[in-house]
Structure formats: C-alpha cells, structure tokens
Amino acid sequence: MAPQQLSGAKYSDALAVVGISMCTAVLCEAISWLLIYRTSSYKSLKSTIDKASKKLETMKTTDANSSGSSNLLKKSSKTKKIDRVETSLKESSRDLSMFKFKSGAVVALVLFMVFGLLNSLFDGKPVAKIPFVPIRLIQKMTHRGLLGDDMTDCSMAFLYLLCSISIRTNLQKILGFSPPRGAAGAGLFPMPDPKAS
C-alpha cells in the first residue's frame, strides 16, 4: 500500500498541471465560443472563406486540366478571375483574424493569470522527469526556474506549455472551432504573395 501512495505522490504535481491545463483550455474555448463562434458575423465570414476556397480550388484544377491549345485571352481572363477570388479570400481571412483578435486578449489574460498561479504553486519544484537529457536550447525551457543540475527534471512552465498547445489545438478540432481551410496561412502577418515581386 505504501509504494502506491508514493507512486501517486510522485505523479500528482504533473497530473495537477495537466488537469489545470485541460480546465484552462475548456475555459478558453468557452470564452471564445461566447465572444466569437456563436455570433452571426463569424458564421458568415467562415462560410464566405469556405466558399471562396472551394471556388478557388475548382478554378485552379479546371485551369490545370484545360487543353494547351486555348488562346491567350482566355488564360488572362481566367488568371484575373483567380486573382480576384484570391484577393477576396485574403480579405475575408484578414477580417476573420481581426474578429478573433478581440477574444484573444481575454483568453491571453486568463492564460497569464493561470500561469502566474501555477508559477507560484510550483516555483522551483520539478513536476516531471524527462526520460532523456534534452539538447542545450531546450534545457533552458525544461529546467526553467529549477535548482540543481539534473537536466531530466521538468519545470511546470515547460509541461504547461506543452499541454496548453496540444490540448487546446485538439479541443478546437474536436469542437469544430479550428480555422477554415482557406484561412490556414492567413493572420495578421500573412505570407507574401510571390506574384507581387
């Protein structure tokens, strides 16, 4: 009976960090649902992006499948249409990103508060053991705030970061809140257009 209690105590800090991370992810998605996903503006923007990305995809596939004997006028007309749809898609994606930015501030505030709470609870205390010695760059993250030279000790900050990223992303996919297909590369800082240069 005593070894089981020691085993439970051994993993309790790590399980507490994972559990708090799960609860935080659910809370953040609930806030996002309240501020974003349930609104008609978001739904219309998402449907616009979905329609534009499907239209663009079909236009590009029909352009690739068209015969090589088509004249230059048809190709330039088709290229202009594709450019218009791409521009519309970029604008809608930008609007969607700006729409999500509002709730992002609230979610960031919640995450900072939870991180501060966890940091005060587990300050200088290893919460897990890594089964290998990480590379030097990663050691600074995994051993952040811990005393001692055992680089297999894992700090709360690293475990919380890993859990937050993985749990929230998967929760968004499960709930259907992941960004639309056409908005994947969009954001505040989209990739530059290769045609522009």
WOPE-V496890 format. One line per field, one symbol per residue. phi: phi as a letter, one per 30 degrees, with the letter a starting at -180 (. if undefined). burial: + if it has 16 or more other ideal C-beta (glycine too) atoms within 10 Angstrom, else -. Layout:
phi = ???
burial = ???
This chain:
phi = .dddddddddcdddddddddddddddddddddddcbddddddddddddddddddddddddddddddddcddddddddddddddddddddddddddddddddddedddddddddddddddddcdicdcacddacddeddedddcdiccjcddddcddeddddddddddddddddddicdddedcecdldbdddddddc
burial = ------------++--++-++--++--++-++--+++----+--++-++-+++-++--+------------------+------++-+++-++-+++-++--+---+---+--++--+---+---+++-+---+-------++--+----+-++++++++++++--++--++------++-++--+-----------
